[in-house]
Amino acid sequence: MTGFTEDTSAETVLARLSECPDGRLSEVMSSVIRHLHAMVKEVEPTQEEWMTAIRFLTEVGQMCDERRQEWILLSDILGVSMLIDAINNRKPAMATPSTVLGPFHVEGAPELPLGANISRTDKGEPLLVSGRVLDEAGRAIAGAELDIWQTSPDGFYDVQQPDEQPAMNLRGRFRTDKDGVFHFRSIKPCSYPIPTDGPVGKLLTGMGRHPYRPAHIHFIISADGYESVTTHLFVEGDEYLDSDAVFGVKDALIVPFVLHPADDGAEAYYTVENDFRLCTAS
């Protein structure tokens, strides 16, 4: 007698975990099994529907490579990335909120001097970004690192257009000065669609959702003795702030990008100023 029936399916599978030597793995898999079996019993998929789901998961994995992380994209559009982020970043109110990393961060961006331009092309509206990195009490953190990346004016990251954009375009790392100040030049970011040419994009369309993210700049801010934060600055007034495809917007991260009109022969440009606050490492 196997004991496996429709009514006892979860309990039968859970019984096989009794010898699992890893307590945390047993805890996680027990929850996965219970919820998965409950979902199947609620939805009652056909054999063909289940095979469609398996093909979808297979295609998600096949879409991943060194330039594209389709699993992160799936996690993002289902809100799981933001839920994991919220659970793991319960910070005091004065600390800079975190948000999703996204699938297009690249390790090893060049370290640049303060004031340098991360745009390696002549496209886009000029932007000056400045601010400070502070601790919980508002004291300056000297030597803090800011790892920064964003899309081109066309809404693509450099790794999405290796034949059109220079390597490391719109990426850079900076360190704050003795007063915790940073400043660099870039271009005003634009709203853009997440990739829709893969299985996750098809799923998003099938759910009747749009693929757009509001305009933003990515930051990872870190300093010795402090907890690092992965965050964004979103452009105030963007039309997609209330419907971000990956649920990444937080009110405290929406900031004004101020337009300075052309004057006396100088071209128009934007400025954005923001201070980031880090928590002391526990």
Residue frames relative to the residue before (quaternion, step in Angstrom):
aa qw qx qy qz dx dy dz
M 1.0000 0.0000 0.0000 0.0000 0.00 0.00 0.00
T 0.2855 -0.7751 0.5387 0.1660 3.60 -0.67 1.05
G 0.3629 -0.7534 0.4784 0.2680 3.58 1.13 -0.58
F 0.5510 0.6226 -0.4003 0.3853 3.59 1.27 -0.06
T 0.1421 0.7547 -0.6279 0.1265 3.55 -0.68 1.18
E 0.6874 -0.4539 0.3473 0.4482 3.55 -1.27 0.17
D 0.6938 0.4891 -0.2812 0.4475 3.58 0.96 -0.84
T 0.7921 0.3212 -0.1480 0.4976 3.59 0.99 -0.83
S 0.2813 0.8167 -0.4797 0.1540 3.60 1.25 0.19
A 0.6967 0.4712 -0.2941 0.4540 3.61 0.73 -1.01
E 0.6675 0.5098 -0.3088 0.4463 3.59 0.87 -0.92
T 0.6375 0.5330 -0.3283 0.4491 3.58 1.03 -0.77
V 0.6797 0.4672 -0.2909 0.4849 3.58 0.93 -0.87
L 0.6406 0.5393 -0.3255 0.4391 3.60 0.96 -0.84
A 0.6023 0.5764 -0.3570 0.4214 3.59 1.08 -0.67
R 0.6337 0.5445 -0.3316 0.4382 3.60 1.12 -0.59
L 0.6120 0.5611 -0.3509 0.4330 3.61 1.25 -0.19
S 0.4237 0.7553 -0.4385 0.2400 3.57 1.24 -0.15
E 0.7332 0.3954 -0.2307 0.5028 3.59 1.14 -0.56
C 0.3703 0.7399 -0.4952 0.2649 3.62 1.21 0.15
P 0.3421 -0.7833 0.4790 0.2000 3.64 -0.60 1.05
D 0.6813 0.4528 -0.2731 0.5061 3.59 1.25 -0.38
G 0.3739 -0.7759 0.4670 0.2002 3.56 -0.33 1.27
R 0.6715 0.4886 -0.3027 0.4677 3.59 0.94 -0.87
L 0.6325 0.5182 -0.3337 0.4691 3.60 0.99 -0.78
S 0.6372 0.5255 -0.3225 0.4624 3.57 1.00 -0.83
E 0.6485 0.5218 -0.3112 0.4586 3.58 0.99 -0.88
V 0.6842 0.4899 -0.2853 0.4587 3.57 0.87 -1.00
M 0.7092 0.4609 -0.2739 0.4579 3.58 0.80 -0.99
S 0.5848 0.5615 -0.3767 0.4482 3.60 1.09 -0.56
S 0.6690 0.4861 -0.2945 0.4790 3.56 0.96 -0.87
V 0.6325 0.5305 -0.3318 0.4566 3.60 0.96 -0.87
I 0.6770 0.5009 -0.2961 0.4508 3.59 0.86 -0.97
R 0.6620 0.5112 -0.3164 0.4476 3.59 0.86 -0.93
H 0.7164 0.4523 -0.2625 0.4619 3.58 0.82 -1.01
L 0.6437 0.5233 -0.3325 0.4487 3.60 0.99 -0.77
H 0.6675 0.4837 -0.3046 0.4771 3.58 0.90 -0.87
A 0.6394 0.5197 -0.3294 0.4611 3.60 1.02 -0.77
M 0.6425 0.5199 -0.3226 0.4612 3.58 1.01 -0.79
V 0.6539 0.5092 -0.3171 0.4610 3.58 0.92 -0.89
K 0.6700 0.4939 -0.3062 0.4620 3.60 0.95 -0.81
E 0.6485 0.5119 -0.3166 0.4660 3.57 1.10 -0.69
V 0.7514 0.4080 -0.2061 0.4759 3.59 0.86 -1.03
E 0.1116 -0.8256 0.5334 0.1461 3.59 1.08 -0.80
P 0.0140 0.8360 -0.5476 0.0319 3.61 0.58 1.12
T 0.4732 -0.6217 0.5317 0.3270 3.52 -1.21 0.52
Q 0.6749 -0.4602 0.3704 0.4422 3.56 -1.29 0.20
E 0.6689 0.4979 -0.3045 0.4604 3.61 0.93 -0.86
E 0.6367 0.5168 -0.3330 0.4653 3.60 0.99 -0.75
W 0.6513 0.5059 -0.3213 0.4654 3.60 0.99 -0.79
M 0.6499 0.4951 -0.3204 0.4794 3.58 0.99 -0.74
T 0.5949 0.5465 -0.3595 0.4671 3.59 1.11 -0.62
A 0.6452 0.5126 -0.3128 0.4723 3.57 1.00 -0.83
I 0.6578 0.4981 -0.3096 0.4725 3.60 0.96 -0.82
R 0.6400 0.5072 -0.3305 0.4732 3.59 0.97 -0.76
F 0.6221 0.5453 -0.3343 0.4515 3.58 1.03 -0.80
L 0.6803 0.4814 -0.2901 0.4705 3.59 0.84 -0.96
T 0.6157 0.5373 -0.3372 0.4676 3.58 1.07 -0.72
E 0.6782 0.4951 -0.2892 0.4596 3.58 0.90 -0.93
V 0.5935 0.5556 -0.3661 0.4528 3.59 1.07 -0.67
G 0.6815 0.4815 -0.2878 0.4700 3.59 0.87 -0.91
Q 0.6673 0.5101 -0.3044 0.4493 3.57 0.96 -0.84
M 0.6396 0.5404 -0.3222 0.4417 3.61 1.19 -0.49
C 0.6025 0.5889 -0.3496 0.4099 3.59 1.23 -0.33
D 0.1542 0.7455 -0.6420 0.0911 3.55 -1.09 0.82
E 0.7609 -0.3770 0.2441 0.4683 3.60 -1.23 -0.22
R 0.7160 0.4179 -0.2516 0.4994 3.61 1.22 -0.32
R 0.7922 0.2574 -0.0901 0.5460 3.59 1.14 -0.53
Q 0.0690 -0.7965 0.6005 0.0155 3.60 -0.82 1.00
E 0.1735 -0.8388 0.5113 0.0704 3.55 0.15 1.34
W 0.5993 0.5585 -0.3731 0.4355 3.61 1.10 -0.55
I 0.6292 0.5059 -0.3397 0.4825 3.61 1.01 -0.74
L 0.6300 0.5390 -0.3299 0.4514 3.56 1.00 -0.83
L 0.6459 0.5072 -0.3161 0.4750 3.59 0.97 -0.82
S 0.6409 0.5176 -0.3144 0.4717 3.56 0.94 -0.89
D 0.6505 0.5398 -0.3086 0.4362 3.57 1.00 -0.88
I 0.7412 0.4336 -0.2633 0.4397 3.61 0.68 -1.04
L 0.6586 0.4827 -0.3112 0.4862 3.59 1.23 -0.35
G 0.5208 -0.6653 0.3960 0.3596 3.58 1.30 0.02
V 0.4570 0.7010 -0.4473 0.3158 3.59 1.24 0.00
S 0.6141 0.5548 -0.3542 0.4354 3.60 0.99 -0.78
M 0.6908 0.4643 -0.2846 0.4756 3.59 0.91 -0.89
L 0.6226 0.5259 -0.3496 0.4622 3.61 1.07 -0.62
I 0.6376 0.5084 -0.3175 0.4839 3.60 0.96 -0.85
D 0.6368 0.5321 -0.3162 0.4598 3.55 1.01 -0.89
A 0.6732 0.5042 -0.3033 0.4478 3.60 0.87 -0.95
I 0.6601 0.5158 -0.3082 0.4508 3.59 0.95 -0.89
N 0.7678 0.3878 -0.1874 0.4743 3.57 0.97 -0.87
N 0.7444 0.3366 -0.2079 0.5379 3.59 1.26 0.03
R 0.1790 0.7688 -0.5821 0.1953 3.53 0.67 1.14
K 0.0507 0.8417 -0.5241 0.1194 3.53 -0.04 1.38
P 0.6260 -0.5111 0.4120 0.4208 3.59 -1.25 0.30
A 0.6709 -0.5429 0.3352 0.3779 3.54 -1.20 0.61
M 0.6905 0.4957 -0.3061 0.4287 3.61 0.98 -0.70
A 0.5729 0.6055 -0.3826 0.3985 3.62 1.21 -0.33
T 0.5657 -0.5882 0.4530 0.3589 3.56 -1.16 0.61
P 0.4259 -0.7109 0.4895 0.2714 3.62 -0.75 0.97
S 0.3772 -0.6985 0.5586 0.2405 3.54 -1.18 0.59
T 0.0428 -0.7661 0.6369 0.0756 3.53 -1.33 0.19
V 0.7818 -0.3947 0.2109 0.4343 3.57 -1.30 0.02
L 0.5040 -0.6269 0.5069 0.3098 3.55 -1.19 0.62
G 0.2790 -0.7576 0.5367 0.2452 3.58 0.90 -0.91
P 0.5748 -0.6511 0.3946 0.3000 3.57 -1.23 0.40
F 0.7035 0.5132 -0.2596 0.4174 3.62 1.21 -0.09
H 0.3614 0.6985 -0.5337 0.3108 3.59 1.13 0.50
V 0.1266 -0.7803 0.6104 0.0508 3.57 -1.07 0.81
E 0.4061 -0.6984 0.5345 0.2482 3.57 -0.89 0.94
G 0.8046 0.3580 -0.2237 0.4177 3.54 -1.23 0.49
A 0.2400 0.7566 -0.5661 0.2225 3.59 1.04 0.63
P 0.5700 -0.6310 0.3925 0.3505 3.61 -0.99 0.72
E 0.3725 -0.6860 0.5707 0.2548 3.57 -1.09 0.73
L 0.1078 -0.8273 0.5510 -0.0208 3.55 -0.67 1.18
P 0.5380 -0.6078 0.4583 0.3621 3.60 -1.16 0.44
L 0.6241 -0.5291 0.4097 0.4033 3.54 -1.16 0.54
G 0.7638 0.3391 -0.2719 0.4773 3.55 -0.97 0.91
A 0.5149 0.6517 -0.4199 0.3659 3.59 1.25 -0.24
N 0.4315 -0.6784 0.5401 0.2486 3.52 -1.32 0.44
I 0.2937 -0.7741 0.5322 0.1766 3.61 -0.72 1.03
S 0.5740 0.5623 -0.3897 0.4500 3.59 1.27 -0.16
R 0.1914 -0.8072 0.5532 0.0760 3.56 -0.73 1.09
T 0.6668 0.4026 -0.3083 0.5461 3.58 1.26 0.43
D 0.5165 -0.6363 0.4682 0.3305 3.59 -1.29 0.06
K 0.4862 0.6699 -0.4275 0.3635 3.58 1.26 0.34
G 0.7317 0.4535 -0.3187 0.3968 3.53 -1.21 0.57
E 0.5362 -0.6094 0.4883 0.3204 3.52 -1.38 0.32
P 0.4817 -0.7028 0.4332 0.2938 3.61 -0.62 1.09
L 0.0625 -0.7917 0.6073 -0.0214 3.53 -1.09 0.87
L 0.1517 -0.7465 0.6402 0.0991 3.55 -1.10 0.79
V 0.1219 -0.7913 0.5987 0.0228 3.57 -0.72 1.17
S 0.1131 0.8016 -0.5791 0.0968 3.59 -0.84 0.93
G 0.2379 0.7612 -0.5838 0.1522 3.52 -1.30 0.28
R 0.4236 -0.6725 0.5366 0.2834 3.54 -1.30 -0.37
V 0.2762 -0.6898 0.6310 0.2231 3.53 -1.34 0.31
L 0.0451 -0.8271 0.5565 -0.0653 3.55 -0.63 1.24
D 0.4516 -0.6388 0.5289 0.3289 3.56 -1.29 0.20
E 0.7678 -0.3755 0.2381 0.4612 3.59 -1.28 -0.05
A 0.7131 0.4439 -0.2463 0.4836 3.57 1.12 -0.69
G 0.5817 -0.6101 0.3692 0.3913 3.59 1.25 0.06
R 0.4741 0.6585 -0.4525 0.3700 3.57 1.22 0.33
A 0.5534 -0.6382 0.4320 0.3161 3.55 -1.05 0.84
I 0.2067 -0.7383 0.6283 0.1319 3.56 -1.15 0.74
A 0.2211 -0.7870 0.5668 0.1026 3.56 -0.40 1.23
G 0.8246 0.2620 -0.1862 0.4655 3.56 -1.11 0.69
A 0.3724 0.7082 -0.5126 0.3115 3.60 1.17 0.37
E 0.3272 -0.7503 0.5431 0.1872 3.58 -1.03 0.77
L 0.1140 -0.7538 0.6438 0.0653 3.53 -1.08 0.85
D 0.1350 -0.7615 0.6328 0.0376 3.56 -0.68 1.20
I 0.0543 -0.8478 0.5226 -0.0718 3.57 -0.43 1.29
W 0.1354 0.7749 -0.6141 0.0636 3.56 -1.11 0.71
Q 0.0375 0.7895 -0.6108 0.0461 3.56 -1.19 0.58
T 0.5897 -0.5781 0.4301 0.3647 3.56 -1.34 0.10
S 0.5881 -0.5332 0.4796 0.3739 3.49 -1.43 0.18
P 0.6834 -0.4612 0.3435 0.4497 3.63 -1.24 0.06
D 0.6451 0.5078 -0.3171 0.4748 3.59 1.24 -0.35
G 0.5536 -0.6488 0.3768 0.3614 3.59 1.27 -0.04
F 0.6175 0.5241 -0.3558 0.4663 3.59 1.16 0.54
Y 0.4083 -0.6635 0.5646 0.2726 3.55 -1.18 0.65
D 0.6721 -0.5281 0.3330 0.3981 3.56 -1.17 0.56
V 0.6700 0.5120 -0.3119 0.4377 3.60 0.99 -0.80
Q 0.6117 0.5339 -0.3513 0.4662 3.57 1.25 -0.27
Q 0.7802 0.2297 -0.1122 0.5709 3.58 1.21 -0.50
P 0.0063 -0.8563 0.5164 0.0050 3.61 0.66 1.02
D 0.6911 0.4616 -0.2836 0.4784 3.59 1.17 -0.46
E 0.7255 0.4188 -0.2340 0.4934 3.58 1.27 -0.21
Q 0.7645 0.2888 -0.1721 0.5500 3.59 1.09 -0.64
P 0.5237 -0.6094 0.4787 0.3538 3.59 -1.09 0.61
A 0.5914 -0.5601 0.4367 0.3819 3.56 -1.15 0.58
M 0.8335 0.1474 -0.1630 0.5069 3.56 -1.04 0.90
N 0.2962 0.7429 -0.5431 0.2558 3.58 1.10 0.56
L 0.8482 0.0742 -0.1049 0.5139 3.54 -0.99 0.98
R 0.5827 0.4797 -0.4083 0.5135 3.51 1.03 1.01
G 0.2443 0.7700 -0.5713 0.1452 3.55 -1.10 0.62
R 0.2592 -0.7340 0.6048 0.1686 3.51 -1.33 0.38
F 0.0660 -0.7953 0.6026 -0.0044 3.56 -0.98 0.94
R 0.2375 -0.7481 0.5984 0.1605 3.55 -1.26 0.43
T 0.4925 -0.6713 0.4698 0.2934 3.54 -0.98 0.87
D 0.4882 -0.6481 0.4950 0.3108 3.57 -1.21 0.55
K 0.7791 -0.3645 0.2294 0.4554 3.58 -1.29 -0.10
D 0.7004 0.4335 -0.2570 0.5054 3.57 1.23 -0.44
G 0.5682 -0.6235 0.3698 0.3895 3.58 1.26 0.25
V 0.4857 0.6909 -0.4082 0.3466 3.58 1.30 0.18
F 0.0256 -0.7581 0.6503 0.0411 3.56 -1.19 0.66
H 0.0947 0.7670 -0.6341 0.0267 3.55 -1.26 0.42
F 0.0954 0.7756 -0.6183 0.0840 3.53 -1.08 0.79
R 0.4102 -0.6946 0.5361 0.2487 3.53 -1.30 0.31
S 0.0463 0.7775 -0.6244 0.0593 3.53 -1.16 0.66
I 0.4760 -0.5976 0.5091 0.3964 3.56 -1.10 -0.80
K 0.5957 -0.5643 0.4196 0.3881 3.56 -1.16 0.53
P 0.3928 -0.7323 0.4996 0.2446 3.62 -0.74 1.00
C 0.2485 -0.7547 0.5882 0.1509 3.54 -1.26 0.42
S 0.5510 -0.5593 0.4793 0.3921 3.56 -1.25 0.32
Y 0.0259 -0.8139 0.5786 -0.0469 3.56 -1.07 0.71
P 0.4791 -0.6570 0.4874 0.3183 3.59 -1.17 0.43
I 0.4563 -0.6101 0.5549 0.3342 3.55 -1.13 0.59
P 0.6591 -0.5199 0.3356 0.4273 3.65 -1.10 0.44
T 0.1178 -0.8113 0.5718 0.0320 3.56 -0.83 1.01
D 0.5200 0.6684 -0.3983 0.3524 3.59 1.27 0.16
G 0.6824 0.4550 -0.2823 0.4976 3.58 1.29 0.06
P 0.7708 -0.3701 0.2480 0.4555 3.59 -1.27 -0.13
V 0.6301 0.5289 -0.3479 0.4497 3.60 1.03 -0.68
G 0.6376 0.5256 -0.3243 0.4604 3.58 1.01 -0.76
K 0.6417 0.5124 -0.3189 0.4733 3.57 1.03 -0.80
L 0.6332 0.5200 -0.3300 0.4688 3.58 1.02 -0.78
L 0.6411 0.5305 -0.3221 0.4514 3.58 0.92 -0.89
T 0.6603 0.4975 -0.2984 0.4769 3.57 0.93 -0.91
G 0.6531 0.5319 -0.3071 0.4431 3.55 0.99 -0.88
M 0.6813 0.4655 -0.2815 0.4898 3.58 1.15 -0.59
G 0.5022 -0.6804 0.4102 0.3415 3.58 1.28 0.02
R 0.5239 0.6332 -0.4083 0.3973 3.58 1.18 0.55
H 0.4432 -0.6630 0.5262 0.2951 3.56 -1.19 0.58
P 0.4627 -0.7229 0.4484 0.2494 3.63 -1.13 0.54
Y 0.5071 0.7280 -0.3830 0.2572 3.62 1.22 -0.05
R 0.2154 -0.7111 0.6557 0.1339 3.47 -1.32 0.67
P 0.4798 -0.6491 0.4924 0.3256 3.62 -1.01 0.71
A 0.6481 -0.5389 0.3723 0.3885 3.57 -1.18 0.58
H 0.1581 0.7931 -0.5694 0.1477 3.56 -0.91 0.93
I 0.2713 -0.6875 0.6397 0.2111 3.51 -1.44 0.20
H 0.3561 -0.7352 0.5433 0.1937 3.57 -0.98 0.92
F 0.0213 -0.7738 0.6329 0.0118 3.57 -1.19 0.69
I 0.0307 -0.6898 0.7168 0.0966 3.48 -1.32 0.58
I 0.0757 -0.8158 0.5733 -0.0093 3.57 -0.57 1.19
S 0.0682 0.8100 -0.5733 0.1025 3.55 -0.73 1.08
A 0.0432 0.7720 -0.6332 0.0334 3.55 -1.25 0.51
D 0.6003 -0.5720 0.4164 0.3730 3.56 -1.11 0.67
G 0.8153 0.2443 -0.1988 0.4859 3.55 -0.90 0.98
Y 0.7159 0.3893 -0.2363 0.5292 3.57 1.31 0.03
E 0.5097 -0.6125 0.5002 0.3388 3.54 -1.24 0.46
S 0.4007 -0.7112 0.5183 0.2550 3.59 -0.81 0.95
V 0.1770 -0.7713 0.6016 0.1087 3.56 -1.24 0.45
T 0.2165 -0.7319 0.6356 0.1160 3.54 -1.06 0.90
T 0.1551 0.8223 -0.5185 0.1758 3.55 -0.45 1.16
H 0.3326 -0.7032 0.5850 0.2294 3.58 -1.36 -0.08
L 0.1803 -0.6623 0.6823 0.2516 3.47 -1.47 -0.05
F 0.1962 -0.7958 0.5676 0.0776 3.56 -0.69 1.15
V 0.4855 -0.6673 0.4873 0.2855 3.57 -1.10 0.74
E 0.4444 -0.6989 0.5027 0.2476 3.55 -0.68 1.14
G 0.7970 0.3041 -0.2304 0.4682 3.57 -0.96 0.90
D 0.4456 0.6917 -0.4690 0.3212 3.60 1.23 -0.07
E 0.5326 -0.6826 0.4075 0.2905 3.57 -0.95 0.91
Y 0.7242 0.4458 -0.2523 0.4617 3.61 1.17 -0.42
L 0.3352 0.7721 -0.4893 0.2282 3.60 1.23 0.21
D 0.7366 0.4150 -0.2308 0.4816 3.59 1.03 -0.75
S 0.7805 0.2790 -0.1632 0.5352 3.60 1.22 -0.07
D 0.0959 0.8252 -0.5444 0.1164 3.58 1.06 0.77
A 0.5030 -0.6944 0.4285 0.2851 3.58 -0.73 1.07
V 0.7736 0.3128 -0.1809 0.5205 3.61 1.13 -0.53
F 0.4978 -0.7146 0.3902 0.2989 3.60 1.28 0.41
G 0.4126 0.7833 -0.3981 0.2403 3.59 1.22 0.42
V 0.5481 0.6517 -0.3938 0.3463 3.62 1.22 -0.24
K 0.0123 -0.7433 0.6687 0.0142 3.54 -1.13 0.83
D 0.6088 -0.6162 0.3545 0.3522 3.55 -0.92 0.94
A 0.6713 0.5261 -0.3060 0.4230 3.59 0.94 -0.87
L 0.6812 0.4820 -0.2831 0.4727 3.59 1.25 -0.34
I 0.5510 0.5775 -0.4051 0.4459 3.61 1.28 0.09
V 0.0411 0.8261 -0.5535 0.0974 3.57 -0.52 1.19
P 0.5263 -0.6370 0.4536 0.3339 3.61 -1.14 0.53
F 0.1836 -0.7135 0.6657 0.1185 3.53 -1.09 0.85
V 0.2020 -0.8420 0.4962 0.0637 3.56 -0.21 1.34
L 0.3150 -0.7520 0.5561 0.1611 3.56 -0.83 1.06
H 0.1265 -0.7478 0.6491 0.0593 3.54 -1.00 0.97
P 0.3542 -0.7807 0.4704 0.2091 3.61 -0.29 1.24
A 0.6360 -0.5107 0.4155 0.4026 3.53 -1.28 0.43
D 0.0608 0.8034 -0.5855 0.0895 3.57 -0.97 0.87
D 0.8575 0.0073 -0.0302 0.5136 3.56 -0.96 0.93
G 0.7623 -0.3939 0.1991 0.4734 3.55 0.90 0.93
A 0.5902 0.5561 -0.3752 0.4491 3.59 1.25 -0.26
E 0.4755 -0.6861 0.4690 0.2887 3.58 -0.97 0.81
A 0.5978 -0.5554 0.4373 0.3781 3.55 -1.24 0.47
Y 0.0272 0.7896 -0.6128 0.0185 3.56 -1.16 0.60
Y 0.3814 -0.7015 0.5563 0.2301 3.54 -1.35 0.31
T 0.1222 -0.7529 0.6344 0.1257 3.54 -1.29 0.37
V 0.0035 -0.7502 0.6600 0.0392 3.53 -1.28 0.52
E 0.0794 -0.7955 0.6007 0.0065 3.54 -0.91 0.97
N 0.1414 0.7940 -0.5759 0.1338 3.56 -0.85 0.97
D 0.2648 -0.7388 0.5985 0.1606 3.55 -1.08 0.79
F 0.2149 -0.7551 0.6086 0.1146 3.55 -1.10 0.82
R 0.1546 -0.7921 0.5852 0.0785 3.57 -1.00 0.84
L 0.1919 -0.7893 0.5790 0.0695 3.54 -0.83 1.08
C 0.3913 -0.6926 0.5570 0.2387 3.54 -1.23 0.59
T 0.5370 -0.6053 0.4785 0.3410 3.55 -1.12 0.67
A 0.5058 -0.6544 0.4670 0.3128 3.57 -0.93 0.90
S 0.3800 -0.7287 0.5253 0.2204 3.55 -0.99 0.87
